[in-house]
Amino acid sequence: MNENAMSNTSKTDWARVDAMTDEDIDTSDIAPLSEEFFAKAKWRIPEPNELASNVLNLQHRFFLVDERPLCIWDKDIRQKTLKFLENIDSGYFDYIVNVHLQTLNQGDKSTDKESQYAALALRTAYSQALETLFALICAAIQAPWCVPAWINAYKNDELRQLVEKIHTKKPIRSLLGGESPSWSSICAFIFQQCPFENEAQKSSVEAGFAQLWSNFAQDFLDKEHSQEYNSIKHGLRVRSGGFKFSVGLLDKPDVPPPADKMEVVSDSQFGSSFLVNEKIGSEKHHIYFKEHCRNWNPKDIALRLMLASISISNIQSTLKLMHGVSEVQLQYPEDFTYVNHWNDFAAVTTPKIQIISEFIIPFTKEEISSGYKTIKGFGVRKIIFTNKEEVANND
């Protein structure tokens, strides 16, 4: 892993876009106004060219979260942004990797609870890191002058929509040159102030991170990946452990083929299984359970988590360069080939019965609300299935 000190040596397009700098706004006359002062004092807008003490210069900046317009007000937006950037510590994710890899590396303990807990902790941290990474990326391209305002304002669905637009190269409103973004154009924008040793190194690093972030986006946008994470973080609604999944051709109807004729598709000691509510037909208030099972390798996840941590640190560094910090650290793998060799998660959904709208009694919301404490709130509906051959013979 390379760690290079990067100096802010040149002006950039971003600096020209961000016309509001410390030179433009003089904050030296801002008195240390206390809460007590604000509570008691009267205020007014000064007349043109009026000289006065106890002046509060409120800065404002427009920005967008996806398509939603917002305006941040503060007496020193740049200072708050720099402080926010300084406080980001991607080392937390490195710590998670180091602690839980030690547990996983203590011999063959794939069935021990400690190993399953370690695997689950890595899986949870990976989703946390992806959200952190993409929030910083989107803040960098939409509001680099007020990153904490963007981070505090975004909603989960807005972040997913932005990442999906980037991943599918759909138009977004941002500081990028073109309307349709790509991970390559985002890397070029983010790393534009970093003085690489030569153009070949610059191209290699940008291309490597573009592919890496594209792989991350694929995980982040995967619906089952998100459902699994939600099941873990909201009350640990998962069973730890993987599964073995094999397929084979039937020699006789309804008779499973022998084991030696089955081909293993996925087999892991690590993963999770969890229940997801699926709606029945078009009515959202009628649902049934569907079980989801996912296999993954915790050591693969540990590698992804370390790479996400590096990416977070690099975006943090380049944003600090944009705000005038003279020197930062940039990290990148010497060879991106192995890190972009992506082993996908294996997933299987196992609905015991596919419940369709014709099977159920279509209770209204009002009926459910008024009857959920009464005997009407419980019942059984019997469904009789007939073999198609029997139906044909009867006809």
C-alpha positions in Angstrom: 0.0 0.0 0.0 1.4 3.4 -1.0 1.0 6.4 1.2 2.0 9.6 -0.4 2.0 13.1 1.0 0.0 15.4 -1.3 0.4 19.1 -1.4 -2.1 21.7 -2.6 0.0 23.2 -5.3 -2.4 24.4 -7.9 -5.7 26.2 -8.4 -8.6 24.0 -9.7 -12.0 24.4 -11.3 -13.5 23.7 -7.9 -11.7 26.7 -6.4 -13.1 28.9 -9.2 -16.6 27.5 -8.6 -16.3 28.1 -4.9 -16.0 31.9 -5.1 -16.6 32.4 -1.4 -13.3 32.2 0.5 -11.9 33.7 3.7 -10.6 36.6 1.6 -14.1 37.4 0.4 -15.7 37.3 3.8 -14.0 39.0 6.7 -14.9 37.3 10.0 -12.4 39.1 12.2 -15.0 41.5 13.6 -17.2 38.8 14.9 -17.4 39.2 18.7 -17.6 36.2 21.0 -21.3 36.6 21.4 -22.7 34.4 24.1 -26.1 32.7 24.3 -27.0 35.1 27.1 -26.2 38.0 24.8 -28.4 36.7 22.0 -31.2 36.0 24.5 -31.3 39.6 25.7 -30.0 41.7 22.8 -32.1 43.3 20.1 -31.0 43.0 16.5 -31.4 44.8 13.2 -29.9 44.9 9.7 -27.2 47.6 9.5 -27.5 50.6 7.1 -25.1 50.7 4.1 -21.6 51.6 5.2 -22.6 51.7 8.9 -19.8 51.0 11.4 -21.0 49.1 14.4 -19.7 46.8 17.1 -21.1 43.3 18.0 -21.6 42.5 14.3 -22.5 39.0 13.3 -21.6 38.2 9.7 -23.8 35.3 8.7 -22.5 33.4 5.6 -24.8 31.3 3.5 -24.3 28.7 0.8 -26.8 27.1 -1.6 -26.5 23.4 -2.2 -28.4 20.4 -3.5 -29.1 17.0 -2.0 -29.9 15.1 -5.2 -32.6 17.5 -6.5 -33.6 19.0 -3.2 -32.4 22.6 -2.7 -31.1 23.7 0.6 -29.3 26.7 2.1 -26.8 26.5 5.0 -26.3 29.6 7.3 -23.3 29.9 9.6 -20.8 32.5 10.7 -17.9 30.4 9.3 -18.9 27.6 7.0 -15.4 26.8 5.9 -14.2 26.4 9.5 -17.0 24.1 10.4 -16.4 22.0 7.3 -12.7 21.7 8.0 -13.4 20.7 11.6 -15.9 18.1 10.4 -13.4 16.7 7.9 -10.7 16.5 10.6 -13.0 14.5 12.8 -13.6 11.8 10.2 -11.7 8.7 11.4 -11.7 5.8 9.0 -9.3 4.0 11.3 -12.4 2.8 13.1 -13.1 0.4 10.2 -9.4 -0.8 10.2 -9.8 -1.5 13.9 -13.0 -3.6 13.2 -11.0 -5.6 10.6 -8.0 -6.2 12.9 -10.0 -7.2 15.9 -12.4 -9.6 14.2 -9.8 -11.2 11.8 -7.9 -12.3 14.9 -10.9 -14.2 16.0 -11.4 -15.8 12.5 -7.7 -16.7 12.2 -7.6 -18.7 15.5 -7.8 -22.1 13.8 -10.8 -23.8 12.2 -13.6 -22.4 14.3 -16.2 -21.7 11.6 -18.9 -23.2 13.7 -18.0 -21.4 16.9 -20.3 -18.6 18.0 -17.3 -16.2 18.4 -16.4 -16.7 14.7 -19.9 -16.2 13.6 -20.1 -13.0 15.7 -16.9 -11.8 14.2 -18.2 -12.5 10.7 -21.4 -10.7 11.4 -19.6 -7.7 12.9 -17.5 -7.4 9.7 -20.6 -7.7 7.5 -22.3 -4.9 9.5 -19.3 -2.6 9.4 -19.0 -3.1 5.7 -22.4 -1.7 5.0 -21.7 1.2 7.4 -18.5 1.9 5.5 -20.3 1.9 2.2 -22.9 4.4 3.3 -20.1 6.6 4.7 -18.1 6.4 1.5 -21.0 7.2 -0.9 -22.2 10.0 1.3 -18.8 11.6 1.2 -18.5 11.1 -2.6 -21.9 12.6 -3.2 -21.2 15.5 -0.9 -17.9 16.1 -2.7 -19.6 16.4 -6.1 -22.7 18.4 -4.9 -21.6 20.5 -2.0 -17.8 20.4 -1.3 -18.0 23.8 0.3 -20.4 22.6 3.1 -19.8 18.8 3.4 -21.3 18.5 6.9 -24.5 20.3 5.8 -24.9 17.8 3.0 -24.1 14.8 5.2 -26.6 15.9 7.9 -29.3 16.6 5.3 -29.4 13.5 3.1 -32.0 10.8 3.4 -31.3 7.2 2.7 -33.4 7.1 -0.4 -31.8 10.2 -1.8 -28.3 8.7 -1.3 -29.4 5.5 -3.0 -30.9 7.4 -5.9 -27.8 9.4 -6.4 -25.5 6.3 -6.3 -27.9 4.6 -8.8 -27.8 7.5 -11.1 -24.0 7.6 -11.1 -23.8 3.8 -11.5 -26.2 3.9 -14.5 -24.8 7.1 -15.9 -28.0 9.1 -15.6 -27.9 12.9 -15.4 -27.4 14.5 -12.0 -26.9 18.1 -10.9 -23.3 18.4 -9.6 -20.0 20.1 -10.1 -18.9 17.5 -12.6 -18.2 18.7 -16.1 -20.9 16.7 -17.9 -24.5 16.1 -16.8 -24.2 12.3 -17.0 -21.6 11.1 -14.4 -19.5 8.0 -14.2 -17.2 6.6 -11.6 -14.3 7.6 -13.8 -15.4 11.3 -14.1 -16.0 11.4 -10.3 -12.5 10.0 -9.6 -11.0 12.6 -12.0 -12.9 15.4 -10.1 -12.0 14.1 -6.6 -8.3 13.5 -7.4 -7.8 16.6 -9.5 -5.8 18.5 -6.9 -3.4 15.6 -6.1 0.0 16.1 -7.7 0.9 12.6 -8.8 4.4 11.7 -9.8 3.4 11.4 -13.5 0.4 11.0 -15.7 0.7 7.2 -15.8 0.4 7.0 -12.0 -2.5 9.4 -12.0 -4.4 7.4 -14.7 -3.7 4.1 -12.8 -4.9 5.4 -9.5 -8.1 7.0 -10.9 -8.9 3.9 -13.0 -8.4 1.6 -10.0 -10.6 3.6 -7.7 -13.2 4.0 -10.4 -13.5 0.3 -10.8 -13.4 -0.3 -7.0 -16.2 2.2 -6.3 -18.3 0.7 -9.1 -17.9 -2.7 -7.4 -18.9 -1.0 -4.1 -21.9 0.5 -5.7 -23.1 -2.8 -7.0 -23.1 -4.1 -3.4 -24.7 -0.9 -2.0 -27.5 -1.0 -4.5 -28.2 -4.7 -4.2 -31.7 -5.0 -2.6 -30.9 -8.2 -0.7 -27.6 -6.7 0.5 -29.7 -3.8 2.0 -32.3 -6.1 3.4 -29.7 -8.3 5.1 -28.0 -5.2 6.7 -31.4 -3.9 7.9 -32.1 -7.2 9.5 -28.8 -7.2 11.3 -28.8 -3.6 12.6 -32.5 -3.5 13.6 -32.6 -6.0 16.5 -30.4 -8.7 15.0 -33.2 -10.3 13.0 -30.9 -12.9 11.4 -29.6 -16.4 12.0 -25.8 -16.5 11.6 -24.3 -19.1 9.4 -24.2 -20.1 5.7 -25.7 -22.9 3.7 -24.9 -25.4 1.0 -26.8 -25.2 -2.3 -26.5 -27.9 -4.9 -28.4 -28.5 -8.2 -28.9 -31.6 -10.4 -31.1 -33.1 -13.1 -34.0 -35.3 -12.0 -33.9 -38.9 -13.4 -37.5 -39.4 -12.1 -40.1 -36.8 -11.3 -40.2 -35.8 -7.7 -37.2 -38.0 -6.8 -34.1 -36.0 -5.8 -30.9 -37.1 -7.7 -28.2 -38.8 -5.7 -25.4 -36.7 -4.1 -22.8 -37.7 -6.7 -24.9 -36.3 -9.4 -25.4 -32.9 -7.7 -23.2 -29.9 -8.5 -22.4 -27.5 -5.6 -23.3 -23.9 -6.5 -22.5 -22.3 -3.2 -21.2 -23.7 0.1 -20.1 -21.5 3.1 -20.0 -21.7 6.9 -20.6 -18.0 7.0 -23.6 -16.0 6.0 -27.1 -15.2 7.3 -30.7 -16.1 6.9 -33.6 -13.7 7.6 -37.2 -13.1 6.9 -38.6 -10.4 4.6 -42.2 -9.2 4.3 -43.5 -9.5 0.8 -46.8 -7.9 -0.2 -49.6 -10.0 -1.6 -50.9 -8.7 -4.9 -51.3 -4.9 -5.1 -52.4 -4.4 -1.5 -49.6 -3.3 0.7 -51.4 -4.2 4.0 -51.5 -8.0 3.0 -48.1 -9.6 3.4 -46.4 -13.0 3.7 -43.0 -14.2 4.8 -40.1 -15.0 2.4 -36.9 -16.4 3.8 -33.6 -15.1 2.4 -30.3 -16.9 2.8 -27.0 -15.4 1.9 -23.5 -16.9 1.8 -20.3 -14.8 2.1 -16.7 -15.1 3.0 -15.8 -12.9 6.0 -12.2 -12.5 4.9 -13.4 -11.2 1.5 -15.6 -8.7 3.4 -12.6 -7.7 5.6 -10.6 -6.9 2.4 -13.5 -4.8 1.0 -13.8 -3.1 4.4 -10.1 -2.1 4.4 -10.5 -0.8 0.8 -13.6 1.2 1.8 -11.6 2.7 4.7 -8.8 3.7 2.3 -11.3 5.3 0.0 -13.0 7.2 2.8 -9.6 8.5 4.0 -8.6 9.6 0.4 -11.9 11.5 -0.1 -11.4 13.1 3.3 -7.9 14.2 2.2 -8.8 15.6 -1.1 -11.7 17.6 0.4 -9.2 19.1 2.9 -7.0 20.0 -0.1 -10.0 21.8 -1.7 -10.3 23.8 1.6 -6.7 25.0 1.5 -5.0 22.4 3.7 -1.4 22.3 2.5 -0.5 18.6 2.9 -2.5 15.4 3.3 -1.9 11.7 2.9 -3.2 9.7 -0.1 -3.3 5.9 0.0 -3.7 3.4 -2.8 -2.8 -0.2 -3.6 0.3 -0.8 -5.7 -1.7 -3.2 -7.9 -5.5 -2.8 -8.3 -5.8 -6.1 -10.1 -6.2 -8.3 -7.1 -8.4 -5.9 -5.1 -10.9 -5.6 -8.0 -11.3 -9.4 -8.3 -14.7 -9.4 -6.8 -16.3 -12.6 -5.2 -20.0 -12.0 -5.3 -22.4 -12.8 -2.4 -24.4 -15.9 -3.0 -28.1 -15.6 -2.3 -31.1 -17.9 -2.3 -34.8 -17.0 -1.5 -36.9 -19.8 -0.1 -40.6 -19.1 -0.1 -42.3 -22.2 1.3 -45.5 -21.2 -0.5 -46.0 -18.4 -3.1 -49.1 -16.7 -1.7 -51.1 -15.0 -4.4 -54.0 -12.6 -4.0 -56.6 -15.2 -4.9 -55.6 -17.3 -1.8 -56.6 -14.6 0.7 -59.6 -12.8 2.1 -59.0 -9.1 1.0 -59.7 -7.5 4.4 -59.7 -3.7 4.2 -57.5 -1.5 6.4 -60.6 -0.5 8.4 -61.5 -4.1 9.1 -58.0 -4.9 10.3 -57.9 -1.7 12.5 -61.2 -2.3 14.1 -60.9 -6.0 14.6 -57.3 -6.7 15.5 -58.2 -7.2 19.3 -61.2 -9.3 18.6 -61.7 -12.9 17.5 -62.0 -11.6 13.9 -58.3 -10.8 14.0 -57.4 -14.5 13.8 -58.5 -17.2 11.3 -57.5 -20.0 9.0 -58.3 -20.3 5.3 -58.0 -23.7 3.8 -56.7 -24.0 0.2 -57.1 -27.4 -1.6 -54.6 -28.1 -4.4 -55.4 -30.6 -7.1 -52.8 -32.4 -9.3 -53.1 -31.2 -12.9 -53.2 -34.7 -14.2 -56.1 -35.5 -11.9 -58.0 -32.5 -13.2 -57.4 -33.6 -16.8 -58.6 -37.1 -16.0 -61.7 -35.8 -14.3 -62.5 -33.7 -17.3 
